[in-house]
Amino acid sequence: MAHHKSSLKRIRQDAKKRIQNRYYKKSTRTMIKKLRELTDKSEATTMLPKVISMVDRLAKHNNIHKNKAANLKSSLTRHVASI
């Protein structure tokens, strides 16, 4: 166990950030799954910018790699276009 005050604070902060990161990552994955399951093109086109925004936010905060974000956005855009 850490003894320094700063180390204890860092542990608390890391735990809080980890929970937040897991929440944002999981909610984004859920939205991606819902978007892929849609069959209505108009509904999918309105949902796509929201999902892309969520993916960009994850990449910006280094929760996912920027290339993975780009691949996800590309594949989702192609999927919506093919509906």
mmCIF file of the N, C-alpha and C atoms, coordinates in Angstrom:
data_MODEL
# 
_entry.id   MODEL 
# 
loop_
_atom_site.group_PDB 
_atom_site.id 
_atom_site.type_symbol 
_atom_site.label_atom_id 
_atom_site.label_alt_id 
_atom_site.label_comp_id 
_atom_site.label_asym_id 
_atom_site.label_entity_id 
_atom_site.label_seq_id 
_atom_site.pdbx_PDB_ins_code 
_atom_site.Cartn_x 
_atom_site.Cartn_y 
_atom_site.Cartn_z 
_atom_site.occupancy 
_atom_site.B_iso_or_equiv 
_atom_site.pdbx_formal_charge 
_atom_site.auth_seq_id 
_atom_site.auth_comp_id 
_atom_site.auth_asym_id 
_atom_site.auth_atom_id 
_atom_site.pdbx_PDB_model_num 
ATOM 1   N N  . MET A 1 1  ? 0.846   -1.188 0.000   1.00 0.00 ? 1  MET A N  1 
ATOM 2   C CA . MET A 1 1  ? 0.000   0.000  0.000   1.00 0.00 ? 1  MET A CA 1 
ATOM 3   C C  . MET A 1 1  ? 0.882   1.239  0.000   1.00 0.00 ? 1  MET A C  1 
ATOM 4   N N  . ALA A 1 2  ? 0.444   2.242  -0.705  1.00 0.00 ? 2  ALA A N  1 
ATOM 5   C CA . ALA A 1 2  ? 1.212   3.479  -0.794  1.00 0.00 ? 2  ALA A CA 1 
ATOM 6   C C  . ALA A 1 2  ? 1.159   4.232  0.535   1.00 0.00 ? 2  ALA A C  1 
ATOM 7   N N  . HIS A 1 3  ? 2.218   4.980  0.815   1.00 0.00 ? 3  HIS A N  1 
ATOM 8   C CA . HIS A 1 3  ? 2.287   5.728  2.066   1.00 0.00 ? 3  HIS A CA 1 
ATOM 9   C C  . HIS A 1 3  ? 2.206   7.226  1.855   1.00 0.00 ? 3  HIS A C  1 
ATOM 10  N N  . HIS A 1 4  ? 2.601   7.697  0.689   1.00 0.00 ? 4  HIS A N  1 
ATOM 11  C CA . HIS A 1 4  ? 2.601   9.136  0.439   1.00 0.00 ? 4  HIS A CA 1 
ATOM 12  C C  . HIS A 1 4  ? 1.192   9.623  0.139   1.00 0.00 ? 4  HIS A C  1 
ATOM 13  N N  . LYS A 1 5  ? 0.910   10.835 0.559   1.00 0.00 ? 5  LYS A N  1 
ATOM 14  C CA . LYS A 1 5  ? -0.407  11.423 0.314   1.00 0.00 ? 5  LYS A CA 1 
ATOM 15  C C  . LYS A 1 5  ? -0.697  11.522 -1.177  1.00 0.00 ? 5  LYS A C  1 
ATOM 16  N N  . SER A 1 6  ? 0.312   11.928 -1.927  1.00 0.00 ? 6  SER A N  1 
ATOM 17  C CA . SER A 1 6  ? 0.120   12.098 -3.367  1.00 0.00 ? 6  SER A CA 1 
ATOM 18  C C  . SER A 1 6  ? -0.151  10.762 -4.049  1.00 0.00 ? 6  SER A C  1 
ATOM 19  N N  . SER A 1 7  ? 0.477   9.696  -3.561  1.00 0.00 ? 7  SER A N  1 
ATOM 20  C CA . SER A 1 7  ? 0.245   8.372  -4.142  1.00 0.00 ? 7  SER A CA 1 
ATOM 21  C C  . SER A 1 7  ? -1.171  7.896  -3.862  1.00 0.00 ? 7  SER A C  1 
ATOM 22  N N  . LEU A 1 8  ? -1.653  8.154  -2.664  1.00 0.00 ? 8  LEU A N  1 
ATOM 23  C CA . LEU A 1 8  ? -3.018  7.774  -2.316  1.00 0.00 ? 8  LEU A CA 1 
ATOM 24  C C  . LEU A 1 8  ? -4.027  8.536  -3.173  1.00 0.00 ? 8  LEU A C  1 
ATOM 25  N N  . LYS A 1 9  ? -3.742  9.823  -3.386  1.00 0.00 ? 9  LYS A N  1 
ATOM 26  C CA . LYS A 1 9  ? -4.621  10.633 -4.220  1.00 0.00 ? 9  LYS A CA 1 
ATOM 27  C C  . LYS A 1 9  ? -4.611  10.129 -5.665  1.00 0.00 ? 9  LYS A C  1 
ATOM 28  N N  . ARG A 1 10 ? -3.431  9.792  -6.158  1.00 0.00 ? 10 ARG A N  1 
ATOM 29  C CA . ARG A 1 10 ? -3.310  9.277  -7.526  1.00 0.00 ? 10 ARG A CA 1 
ATOM 30  C C  . ARG A 1 10 ? -4.108  7.984  -7.676  1.00 0.00 ? 10 ARG A C  1 
ATOM 31  N N  . ILE A 1 11 ? -4.071  7.126  -6.664  1.00 0.00 ? 11 ILE A N  1 
ATOM 32  C CA . ILE A 1 11 ? -4.825  5.870  -6.710  1.00 0.00 ? 11 ILE A CA 1 
ATOM 33  C C  . ILE A 1 11 ? -6.324  6.157  -6.782  1.00 0.00 ? 11 ILE A C  1 
ATOM 34  N N  . ARG A 1 12 ? -6.789  7.116  -5.973  1.00 0.00 ? 12 ARG A N  1 
ATOM 35  C CA . ARG A 1 12 ? -8.207  7.488  -5.991  1.00 0.00 ? 12 ARG A CA 1 
ATOM 36  C C  . ARG A 1 12 ? -8.604  8.047  -7.353  1.00 0.00 ? 12 ARG A C  1 
ATOM 37  N N  . GLN A 1 13 ? -7.768  8.926  -7.905  1.00 0.00 ? 13 GLN A N  1 
ATOM 38  C CA . GLN A 1 13 ? -8.071  9.539  -9.200  1.00 0.00 ? 13 GLN A CA 1 
ATOM 39  C C  . GLN A 1 13 ? -8.098  8.493  -10.308 1.00 0.00 ? 13 GLN A C  1 
ATOM 40  N N  . ASP A 1 14 ? -7.126  7.575  -10.284 1.00 0.00 ? 14 ASP A N  1 
ATOM 41  C CA . ASP A 1 14 ? -7.064  6.548  -11.319 1.00 0.00 ? 14 ASP A CA 1 
ATOM 42  C C  . ASP A 1 14 ? -8.294  5.642  -11.278 1.00 0.00 ? 14 ASP A C  1 
ATOM 43  N N  . ALA A 1 15 ? -8.745  5.319  -10.074 1.00 0.00 ? 15 ALA A N  1 
ATOM 44  C CA . ALA A 1 15 ? -9.931  4.467  -9.946  1.00 0.00 ? 15 ALA A CA 1 
ATOM 45  C C  . ALA A 1 15 ? -11.157 5.173  -10.525 1.00 0.00 ? 15 ALA A C  1 
ATOM 46  N N  . LYS A 1 16 ? -11.288 6.462  -10.249 1.00 0.00 ? 16 LYS A N  1 
ATOM 47  C CA . LYS A 1 16 ? -12.420 7.226  -10.755 1.00 0.00 ? 16 LYS A CA 1 
ATOM 48  C C  . LYS A 1 16 ? -12.375 7.324  -12.277 1.00 0.00 ? 16 LYS A C  1 
ATOM 49  N N  . LYS A 1 17 ? -11.190 7.609  -12.825 1.00 0.00 ? 17 LYS A N  1 
ATOM 50  C CA . LYS A 1 17 ? -11.043 7.721  -14.278 1.00 0.00 ? 17 LYS A CA 1 
ATOM 51  C C  . LYS A 1 17 ? -11.319 6.387  -14.955 1.00 0.00 ? 17 LYS A C  1 
ATOM 52  N N  . ARG A 1 18 ? -10.891 5.289  -14.331 1.00 0.00 ? 18 ARG A N  1 
ATOM 53  C CA . ARG A 1 18 ? -11.091 3.968  -14.900 1.00 0.00 ? 18 ARG A CA 1 
ATOM 54  C C  . ARG A 1 18 ? -12.578 3.662  -15.034 1.00 0.00 ? 18 ARG A C  1 
ATOM 55  N N  . ILE A 1 19 ? -13.345 3.993  -14.007 1.00 0.00 ? 19 ILE A N  1 
ATOM 56  C CA . ILE A 1 19 ? -14.790 3.755  -14.049 1.00 0.00 ? 19 ILE A CA 1 
ATOM 57  C C  . ILE A 1 19 ? -15.432 4.606  -15.133 1.00 0.00 ? 19 ILE A C  1 
ATOM 58  N N  . GLN A 1 20 ? -15.031 5.877  -15.227 1.00 0.00 ? 20 GLN A N  1 
ATOM 59  C CA . GLN A 1 20 ? -15.585 6.756  -16.260 1.00 0.00 ? 20 GLN A CA 1 
ATOM 60  C C  . GLN A 1 20 ? -15.228 6.255  -17.652 1.00 0.00 ? 20 GLN A C  1 
ATOM 61  N N  . ASN A 1 21 ? -13.968 5.843  -17.840 1.00 0.00 ? 21 ASN A N  1 
ATOM 62  C CA . ASN A 1 21 ? -13.538 5.357  -19.154 1.00 0.00 ? 21 ASN A CA 1 
ATOM 63  C C  . ASN A 1 21 ? -14.317 4.108  -19.556 1.00 0.00 ? 21 ASN A C  1 
ATOM 64  N N  . ARG A 1 22 ? -14.531 3.200  -18.591 1.00 0.00 ? 22 ARG A N  1 
ATOM 65  C CA . ARG A 1 22 ? -15.289 1.985  -18.877 1.00 0.00 ? 22 ARG A CA 1 
ATOM 66  C C  . ARG A 1 22 ? -16.712 2.326  -19.279 1.00 0.00 ? 22 ARG A C  1 
ATOM 67  N N  . TYR A 1 23 ? -17.311 3.295  -18.600 1.00 0.00 ? 23 TYR A N  1 
ATOM 68  C CA . TYR A 1 23 ? -18.687 3.701  -18.910 1.00 0.00 ? 23 TYR A CA 1 
ATOM 69  C C  . TYR A 1 23 ? -18.778 4.261  -20.324 1.00 0.00 ? 23 TYR A C  1 
ATOM 70  N N  . TYR A 1 24 ? -17.900 5.193  -20.679 1.00 0.00 ? 24 TYR A N  1 
ATOM 71  C CA . TYR A 1 24 ? -17.942 5.809  -22.003 1.00 0.00 ? 24 TYR A CA 1 
ATOM 72  C C  . TYR A 1 24 ? -17.660 4.786  -23.098 1.00 0.00 ? 24 TYR A C  1 
ATOM 73  N N  . LYS A 1 25 ? -16.711 3.889  -22.842 1.00 0.00 ? 25 LYS A N  1 
ATOM 74  C CA . LYS A 1 25 ? -16.363 2.880  -23.828 1.00 0.00 ? 25 LYS A CA 1 
ATOM 75  C C  . LYS A 1 25 ? -17.524 1.913  -24.053 1.00 0.00 ? 25 LYS A C  1 
ATOM 76  N N  . LYS A 1 26 ? -18.142 1.476  -22.967 1.00 0.00 ? 26 LYS A N  1 
ATOM 77  C CA . LYS A 1 26 ? -19.247 0.530  -23.061 1.00 0.00 ? 26 LYS A CA 1 
ATOM 78  C C  . LYS A 1 26 ? -20.462 1.166  -23.732 1.00 0.00 ? 26 LYS A C  1 
ATOM 79  N N  . SER A 1 27 ? -20.767 2.416  -23.388 1.00 0.00 ? 27 SER A N  1 
ATOM 80  C CA . SER A 1 27 ? -21.923 3.071  -24.001 1.00 0.00 ? 27 SER A CA 1 
ATOM 81  C C  . SER A 1 27 ? -21.692 3.291  -25.493 1.00 0.00 ? 27 SER A C  1 
ATOM 82  N N  . THR A 1 28 ? -20.460 3.569  -25.882 1.00 0.00 ? 28 THR A N  1 
ATOM 83  C CA . THR A 1 28 ? -20.148 3.722  -27.304 1.00 0.00 ? 28 THR A CA 1 
ATOM 84  C C  . THR A 1 28 ? -20.302 2.396  -28.035 1.00 0.00 ? 28 THR A C  1 
ATOM 85  N N  . ARG A 1 29 ? -19.806 1.317  -27.438 1.00 0.00 ? 29 ARG A N  1 
ATOM 86  C CA . ARG A 1 29 ? -19.950 -0.002 -28.049 1.00 0.00 ? 29 ARG A CA 1 
ATOM 87  C C  . ARG A 1 29 ? -21.429 -0.370 -28.223 1.00 0.00 ? 29 ARG A C  1 
ATOM 88  N N  . THR A 1 30 ? -22.251 -0.023 -27.234 1.00 0.00 ? 30 THR A N  1 
ATOM 89  C CA . THR A 1 30 ? -23.678 -0.312 -27.310 1.00 0.00 ? 30 THR A CA 1 
ATOM 90  C C  . THR A 1 30 ? -24.324 0.459  -28.450 1.00 0.00 ? 30 THR A C  1 
ATOM 91  N N  . MET A 1 31 ? -23.950 1.740  -28.597 1.00 0.00 ? 31 MET A N  1 
ATOM 92  C CA . MET A 1 31 ? -24.510 2.554  -29.686 1.00 0.00 ? 31 MET A CA 1 
ATOM 93  C C  . MET A 1 31 ? -24.087 2.016  -31.052 1.00 0.00 ? 31 MET A C  1 
ATOM 94  N N  . ILE A 1 32 ? -22.842 1.568  -31.159 1.00 0.00 ? 32 ILE A N  1 
ATOM 95  C CA . ILE A 1 32 ? -22.353 0.993  -32.416 1.00 0.00 ? 32 ILE A CA 1 
ATOM 96  C C  . ILE A 1 32 ? -23.165 -0.255 -32.758 1.00 0.00 ? 32 ILE A C  1 
ATOM 97  N N  . LYS A 1 33 ? -23.413 -1.086 -31.748 1.00 0.00 ? 33 LYS A N  1 
ATOM 98  C CA . LYS A 1 33 ? -24.181 -2.302 -31.964 1.00 0.00 ? 33 LYS A CA 1 
ATOM 99  C C  . LYS A 1 33 ? -25.600 -1.970 -32.415 1.00 0.00 ? 33 LYS A C  1 
ATOM 100 N N  . LYS A 1 34 ? -26.226 -0.973 -31.778 1.00 0.00 ? 34 LYS A N  1 
ATOM 101 C CA . LYS A 1 34 ? -27.581 -0.570 -32.162 1.00 0.00 ? 34 LYS A CA 1 
ATOM 102 C C  . LYS A 1 34 ? -27.609 -0.029 -33.589 1.00 0.00 ? 34 LYS A C  1 
ATOM 103 N N  . LEU A 1 35 ? -26.576 0.739  -33.954 1.00 0.00 ? 35 LEU A N  1 
ATOM 104 C CA . LEU A 1 35 ? -26.509 1.291  -35.305 1.00 0.00 ? 35 LEU A CA 1 
ATOM 105 C C  . LEU A 1 35 ? -26.384 0.187  -36.344 1.00 0.00 ? 35 LEU A C  1 
ATOM 106 N N  . ARG A 1 36 ? -25.592 -0.827 -36.049 1.00 0.00 ? 36 ARG A N  1 
ATOM 107 C CA . ARG A 1 36 ? -25.416 -1.933 -36.996 1.00 0.00 ? 36 ARG A CA 1 
ATOM 108 C C  . ARG A 1 36 ? -26.680 -2.769 -37.144 1.00 0.00 ? 36 ARG A C  1 
ATOM 109 N N  . GLU A 1 37 ? -27.526 -2.777 -36.110 1.00 0.00 ? 37 GLU A N  1 
ATOM 110 C CA . GLU A 1 37 ? -28.755 -3.572 -36.164 1.00 0.00 ? 37 GLU A CA 1 
ATOM 111 C C  . GLU A 1 37 ? -29.899 -2.845 -36.877 1.00 0.00 ? 37 GLU A C  1 
ATOM 112 N N  . LEU A 1 38 ? -29.760 -1.528 -37.104 1.00 0.00 ? 38 LEU A N  1 
ATOM 113 C CA . LEU A 1 38 ? -30.834 -0.765 -37.729 1.00 0.00 ? 38 LEU A CA 1 
ATOM 114 C C  . LEU A 1 38 ? -31.030 -1.178 -39.184 1.00 0.00 ? 38 LEU A C  1 
ATOM 115 N N  . THR A 1 39 ? -32.292 -1.149 -39.602 1.00 0.00 ? 39 THR A N  1 
ATOM 116 C CA . THR A 1 39 ? -32.597 -1.453 -41.003 1.00 0.00 ? 39 THR A CA 1 
ATOM 117 C C  . THR A 1 39 ? -33.206 -0.252 -41.710 1.00 0.00 ? 39 THR A C  1 
ATOM 118 N N  . ASP A 1 40 ? -33.638 0.753  -40.947 1.00 0.00 ? 40 ASP A N  1 
ATOM 119 C CA . ASP A 1 40 ? -34.218 1.962  -41.530 1.00 0.00 ? 40 ASP A CA 1 
ATOM 120 C C  . ASP A 1 40 ? -33.112 2.965  -41.844 1.00 0.00 ? 40 ASP A C  1 
ATOM 121 N N  . LYS A 1 41 ? -32.989 3.338  -43.117 1.00 0.00 ? 41 LYS A N  1 
ATOM 122 C CA . LYS A 1 41 ? -31.884 4.202  -43.539 1.00 0.00 ? 41 LYS A CA 1 
ATOM 123 C C  . LYS A 1 41 ? -31.968 5.595  -42.926 1.00 0.00 ? 41 LYS A C  1 
ATOM 124 N N  . SER A 1 42 ? -33.150 6.178  -42.843 1.00 0.00 ? 42 SER A N  1 
ATOM 125 C CA . SER A 1 42 ? -33.268 7.539  -42.306 1.00 0.00 ? 42 SER A CA 1 
ATOM 126 C C  . SER A 1 42 ? -32.898 7.576  -40.827 1.00 0.00 ? 42 SER A C  1 
ATOM 127 N N  . GLU A 1 43 ? -33.299 6.550  -40.106 1.00 0.00 ? 43 GLU A N  1 
ATOM 128 C CA . GLU A 1 43 ? -32.947 6.470  -38.687 1.00 0.00 ? 43 GLU A CA 1 
ATOM 129 C C  . GLU A 1 43 ? -31.446 6.285  -38.504 1.00 0.00 ? 43 GLU A C  1 
ATOM 130 N N  . ALA A 1 44 ? -30.853 5.470  -39.370 1.00 0.00 ? 44 ALA A N  1 
ATOM 131 C CA . ALA A 1 44 ? -29.410 5.217  -39.293 1.00 0.00 ? 44 ALA A CA 1 
ATOM 132 C C  . ALA A 1 44 ? -28.608 6.472  -39.626 1.00 0.00 ? 44 ALA A C  1 
ATOM 133 N N  . THR A 1 45 ? -29.068 7.239  -40.601 1.00 0.00 ? 45 THR A N  1 
ATOM 134 C CA . THR A 1 45 ? -28.328 8.448  -40.978 1.00 0.00 ? 45 THR A CA 1 
ATOM 135 C C  . THR A 1 45 ? -28.408 9.518  -39.896 1.00 0.00 ? 45 THR A C  1 
ATOM 136 N N  . THR A 1 46 ? -29.497 9.551  -39.127 1.00 0.00 ? 46 THR A N  1 
ATOM 137 C CA . THR A 1 46 ? -29.571 10.517 -38.023 1.00 0.00 ? 46 THR A CA 1 
ATOM 138 C C  . THR A 1 46 ? -28.738 10.068 -36.834 1.00 0.00 ? 46 THR A C  1 
ATOM 139 N N  . MET A 1 47 ? -28.581 8.763  -36.681 1.00 0.00 ? 47 MET A N  1 
ATOM 140 C CA . MET A 1 47 ? -27.821 8.229  -35.544 1.00 0.00 ? 47 MET A CA 1 
ATOM 141 C C  . MET A 1 47 ? -26.316 8.235  -35.803 1.00 0.00 ? 47 MET A C  1 
ATOM 142 N N  . LEU A 1 48 ? -25.915 8.154  -37.065 1.00 0.00 ? 48 LEU A N  1 
ATOM 143 C CA . LEU A 1 48 ? -24.491 8.053  -37.416 1.00 0.00 ? 48 LEU A CA 1 
ATOM 144 C C  . LEU A 1 48 ? -23.634 9.190  -36.868 1.00 0.00 ? 48 LEU A C  1 
ATOM 145 N N  . PRO A 1 49 ? -24.015 10.468 -37.005 1.00 0.00 ? 49 PRO A N  1 
ATOM 146 C CA . PRO A 1 49 ? -23.153 11.537 -36.472 1.00 0.00 ? 49 PRO A CA 1 
ATOM 147 C C  . PRO A 1 49 ? -22.949 11.462 -34.964 1.00 0.00 ? 49 PRO A C  1 
ATOM 148 N N  . LYS A 1 50 ? -23.974 11.009 -34.239 1.00 0.00 ? 50 LYS A N  1 
ATOM 149 C CA . LYS A 1 50 ? -23.842 10.868 -32.784 1.00 0.00 ? 50 LYS A CA 1 
ATOM 150 C C  . LYS A 1 50 ? -22.823 9.799  -32.432 1.00 0.00 ? 50 LYS A C  1 
ATOM 151 N N  . VAL A 1 51 ? -22.885 8.686  -33.151 1.00 0.00 ? 51 VAL A N  1 
ATOM 152 C CA . VAL A 1 51 ? -21.951 7.587  -32.883 1.00 0.00 ? 51 VAL A CA 1 
ATOM 153 C C  . VAL A 1 51 ? -20.534 7.993  -33.268 1.00 0.00 ? 51 VAL A C  1 
ATOM 154 N N  . ILE A 1 52 ? -20.381 8.669  -34.387 1.00 0.00 ? 52 ILE A N  1 
ATOM 155 C CA . ILE A 1 52 ? -19.064 9.133  -34.822 1.00 0.00 ? 52 ILE A CA 1 
ATOM 156 C C  . ILE A 1 52 ? -18.472 10.096 -33.797 1.00 0.00 ? 52 ILE A C  1 
ATOM 157 N N  . SER A 1 53 ? -19.321 10.957 -33.247 1.00 0.00 ? 53 SER A N  1 
ATOM 158 C CA . SER A 1 53 ? -18.870 11.887 -32.217 1.00 0.00 ? 53 SER A CA 1 
ATOM 159 C C  . SER A 1 53 ? -18.370 11.150 -30.978 1.00 0.00 ? 53 SER A C  1 
ATOM 160 N N  . MET A 1 54 ? -19.093 10.098 -30.597 1.00 0.00 ? 54 MET A N  1 
ATOM 161 C CA . MET A 1 54 ? -18.675 9.312  -29.425 1.00 0.00 ? 54 MET A CA 1 
ATOM 162 C C  . MET A 1 54 ? -17.327 8.623  -29.680 1.00 0.00 ? 54 MET A C  1 
ATOM 163 N N  . VAL A 1 55 ? -17.167 8.083  -30.881 1.00 0.00 ? 55 VAL A N  1 
ATOM 164 C CA . VAL A 1 55 ? -15.920 7.404  -31.233 1.00 0.00 ? 55 VAL A CA 1 
ATOM 165 C C  . VAL A 1 55 ? -14.764 8.397  -31.244 1.00 0.00 ? 55 VAL A C  1 
ATOM 166 N N  . ASP A 1 56 ? -15.004 9.592  -31.805 1.00 0.00 ? 56 ASP A N  1 
ATOM 167 C CA . ASP A 1 56 ? -13.970 10.625 -31.824 1.00 0.00 ? 56 ASP A CA 1 
ATOM 168 C C  . ASP A 1 56 ? -13.559 11.025 -30.410 1.00 0.00 ? 56 ASP A C  1 
ATOM 169 N N  . ARG A 1 57 ? -14.540 11.122 -29.523 1.00 0.00 ? 57 ARG A N  1 
ATOM 170 C CA . ARG A 1 57 ? -14.245 11.500 -28.148 1.00 0.00 ? 57 ARG A CA 1 
ATOM 171 C C  . ARG A 1 57 ? -13.373 10.440 -27.464 1.00 0.00 ? 57 ARG A C  1 
ATOM 172 N N  . LEU A 1 58 ? -13.652 9.160  -27.734 1.00 0.00 ? 58 LEU A N  1 
ATOM 173 C CA . LEU A 1 58 ? -12.832 8.093  -27.160 1.00 0.00 ? 58 LEU A CA 1 
ATOM 174 C C  . LEU A 1 58 ? -11.393 8.174  -27.675 1.00 0.00 ? 58 LEU A C  1 
ATOM 175 N N  . ALA A 1 59 ? -11.248 8.464  -28.961 1.00 0.00 ? 59 ALA A N  1 
ATOM 176 C CA . ALA A 1 59 ? -9.910  8.557  -29.546 1.00 0.00 ? 59 ALA A CA 1 
ATOM 177 C C  . ALA A 1 59 ? -9.167  9.772  -29.001 1.00 0.00 ? 59 ALA A C  1 
ATOM 178 N N  . LYS A 1 60 ? -9.887  10.862 -28.810 1.00 0.00 ? 60 LYS A N  1 
ATOM 179 C CA . LYS A 1 60 ? -9.271  12.084 -28.307 1.00 0.00 ? 60 LYS A CA 1 
ATOM 180 C C  . LYS A 1 60 ? -8.700  11.884 -26.902 1.00 0.00 ? 60 LYS A C  1 
ATOM 181 N N  . HIS A 1 61 ? -9.414  11.098 -26.090 1.00 0.00 ? 61 HIS A N  1 
ATOM 182 C CA . HIS A 1 61 ? -8.965  10.854 -24.719 1.00 0.00 ? 61 HIS A CA 1 
ATOM 183 C C  . HIS A 1 61 ? -8.110  9.597  -24.596 1.00 0.00 ? 61 HIS A C  1 
ATOM 184 N N  . ASN A 1 62 ? -7.675  9.056  -25.726 1.00 0.00 ? 62 ASN A N  1 
ATOM 185 C CA . ASN A 1 62 ? -6.795  7.884  -25.774 1.00 0.00 ? 62 ASN A CA 1 
ATOM 186 C C  . ASN A 1 62 ? -7.403  6.645  -25.136 1.00 0.00 ? 62 ASN A C  1 
ATOM 187 N N  . ASN A 1 63 ? -8.726  6.517  -25.180 1.00 0.00 ? 63 ASN A N  1 
ATOM 188 C CA . ASN A 1 63 ? -9.359  5.288  -24.715 1.00 0.00 ? 63 ASN A CA 1 
ATOM 189 C C  . ASN A 1 63 ? -9.302  4.222  -25.791 1.00 0.00 ? 63 ASN A C  1 
ATOM 190 N N  . ILE A 1 64 ? -9.315  4.655  -27.046 1.00 0.00 ? 64 ILE A N  1 
ATOM 191 C CA . ILE A 1 64 ? -9.068  3.755  -28.166 1.00 0.00 ? 64 ILE A CA 1 
ATOM 192 C C  . ILE A 1 64 ? -8.043  4.430  -29.065 1.00 0.00 ? 64 ILE A C  1 
ATOM 193 N N  . HIS A 1 65 ? -7.367  3.641  -29.884 1.00 0.00 ? 65 HIS A N  1 
ATOM 194 C CA . HIS A 1 65 ? -6.354  4.181  -30.776 1.00 0.00 ? 65 HIS A CA 1 
ATOM 195 C C  . HIS A 1 65 ? -7.020  4.968  -31.896 1.00 0.00 ? 65 HIS A C  1 
ATOM 196 N N  . LYS A 1 66 ? -6.342  6.000  -32.389 1.00 0.00 ? 66 LYS A N  1 
ATOM 197 C CA . LYS A 1 66 ? -6.929  6.853  -33.428 1.00 0.00 ? 66 LYS A CA 1 
ATOM 198 C C  . LYS A 1 66 ? -7.177  6.082  -34.724 1.00 0.00 ? 66 LYS A C  1 
ATOM 199 N N  . ASN A 1 67 ? -6.343  5.099  -35.024 1.00 0.00 ? 67 ASN A N  1 
ATOM 200 C CA . ASN A 1 67 ? -6.564  4.308  -36.233 1.00 0.00 ? 67 ASN A CA 1 
ATOM 201 C C  . ASN A 1 67 ? -7.794  3.412  -36.086 1.00 0.00 ? 67 ASN A C  1 
ATOM 202 N N  . LYS A 1 68 ? -7.999  2.879  -34.886 1.00 0.00 ? 68 LYS A N  1 
ATOM 203 C CA . LYS A 1 68 ? -9.194  2.078  -34.648 1.00 0.00 ? 68 LYS A CA 1 
ATOM 204 C C  . LYS A 1 68 ? -10.436 2.938  -34.801 1.00 0.00 ? 68 LYS A C  1 
ATOM 205 N N  . ALA A 1 69 ? -10.367 4.162  -34.305 1.00 0.00 ? 69 ALA A N  1 
ATOM 206 C CA . ALA A 1 69 ? -11.491 5.086  -34.445 1.00 0.00 ? 69 ALA A CA 1 
ATOM 207 C C  . ALA A 1 69 ? -11.780 5.350  -35.914 1.00 0.00 ? 69 ALA A C  1 
ATOM 208 N N  . ALA A 1 70 ? -10.735 5.565  -36.692 1.00 0.00 ? 70 ALA A N  1 
ATOM 209 C CA . ALA A 1 70 ? -10.907 5.826  -38.122 1.00 0.00 ? 70 ALA A CA 1 
ATOM 210 C C  . ALA A 1 70 ? -11.517 4.612  -38.823 1.00 0.00 ? 70 ALA A C  1 
ATOM 211 N N  . ASN A 1 71 ? -11.044 3.408  -38.473 1.00 0.00 ? 71 ASN A N  1 
ATOM 212 C CA . ASN A 1 71 ? -11.589 2.191  -39.079 1.00 0.00 ? 71 ASN A CA 1 
ATOM 213 C C  . ASN A 1 71 ? -13.053 1.992  -38.707 1.00 0.00 ? 71 ASN A C  1 
ATOM 214 N N  . LEU A 1 72 ? -13.393 2.263  -37.449 1.00 0.00 ? 72 LEU A N  1 
ATOM 215 C CA . LEU A 1 72 ? -14.784 2.142  -37.007 1.00 0.00 ? 72 LEU A CA 1 
ATOM 216 C C  . LEU A 1 72 ? -15.685 3.113  -37.756 1.00 0.00 ? 72 LEU A C  1 
ATOM 217 N N  . LYS A 1 73 ? -15.251 4.365  -37.853 1.00 0.00 ? 73 LYS A N  1 
ATOM 218 C CA . LYS A 1 73 ? -16.057 5.378  -38.539 1.00 0.00 ? 73 LYS A CA 1 
ATOM 219 C C  . LYS A 1 73 ? -16.247 5.009  -40.006 1.00 0.00 ? 73 LYS A C  1 
ATOM 220 N N  . SER A 1 74 ? -15.199 4.529  -40.627 1.00 0.00 ? 74 SER A N  1 
ATOM 221 C CA . SER A 1 74 ? -15.268 4.148  -42.031 1.00 0.00 ? 74 SER A CA 1 
ATOM 222 C C  . SER A 1 74 ? -16.249 2.995  -42.242 1.00 0.00 ? 74 SER A C  1 
ATOM 223 N N  . SER A 1 75 ? -16.139 1.970  -41.402 1.00 0.00 ? 75 SER A N  1 
ATOM 224 C CA . SER A 1 75 ? -16.996 0.804  -41.576 1.00 0.00 ? 75 SER A CA 1 
ATOM 225 C C  . SER A 1 75 ? -18.461 1.136  -41.263 1.00 0.00 ? 75 SER A C  1 
ATOM 226 N N  . LEU A 1 76 ? -18.678 1.998  -40.266 1.00 0.00 ? 76 LEU A N  1 
ATOM 227 C CA . LEU A 1 76 ? -20.056 2.373  -39.949 1.00 0.00 ? 76 LEU A CA 1 
ATOM 228 C C  . LEU A 1 76 ? -20.674 3.227  -41.059 1.00 0.00 ? 76 LEU A C  1 
ATOM 229 N N  . THR A 1 77 ? -19.872 4.108  -41.643 1.00 0.00 ? 77 THR A N  1 
ATOM 230 C CA . THR A 1 77 ? -20.360 4.941  -42.746 1.00 0.00 ? 77 THR A CA 1 
ATOM 231 C C  . THR A 1 77 ? -20.711 4.061  -43.947 1.00 0.00 ? 77 THR A C  1 
ATOM 232 N N  . ARG A 1 78 ? -19.847 3.094  -44.230 1.00 0.00 ? 78 ARG A N  1 
ATOM 233 C CA . ARG A 1 78 ? -20.119 2.178  -45.336 1.00 0.00 ? 78 ARG A CA 1 
ATOM 234 C C  . ARG A 1 78 ? -21.380 1.363  -45.070 1.00 0.00 ? 78 ARG A C  1 
ATOM 235 N N  . HIS A 1 79 ? -21.550 0.949  -43.819 1.00 0.00 ? 79 HIS A N  1 
ATOM 236 C CA . HIS A 1 79 ? -22.733 0.169  -43.451 1.00 0.00 ? 79 HIS A CA 1 
ATOM 237 C C  . HIS A 1 79 ? -24.015 0.977  -43.658 1.00 0.00 ? 79 HIS A C  1 
ATOM 238 N N  . VAL A 1 80 ? -24.005 2.220  -43.194 1.00 0.00 ? 80 VAL A N  1 
ATOM 239 C CA . VAL A 1 80 ? -25.206 3.074  -43.331 1.00 0.00 ? 80 VAL A CA 1 
ATOM 240 C C  . VAL A 1 80 ? -25.490 3.346  -44.812 1.00 0.00 ? 80 VAL A C  1 
ATOM 241 N N  . ALA A 1 81 ? -24.437 3.532  -45.603 1.00 0.00 ? 81 ALA A N  1 
ATOM 242 C CA . ALA A 1 81 ? -24.636 3.788  -47.024 1.00 0.00 ? 81 ALA A CA 1 
ATOM 243 C C  . ALA A 1 81 ? -25.211 2.577  -47.746 1.00 0.00 ? 81 ALA A C  1 
ATOM 244 N N  . SER A 1 82 ? -24.916 1.378  -47.248 1.00 0.00 ? 82 SER A N  1 
ATOM 245 C CA . SER A 1 82 ? -25.364 0.166  -47.930 1.00 0.00 ? 82 SER A CA 1 
ATOM 246 C C  . SER A 1 82 ? -26.786 -0.248 -47.535 1.00 0.00 ? 82 SER A C  1 
ATOM 247 N N  . ILE A 1 83 ? -27.346 0.394  -46.528 1.00 0.00 ? 83 ILE A N  1 
ATOM 248 C CA . ILE A 1 83 ? -28.718 0.032  -46.095 1.00 0.00 ? 83 ILE A CA 1 
ATOM 249 C C  . ILE A 1 83 ? -29.719 0.432  -47.174 1.00 0.00 ? 83 ILE A C  1 
# 
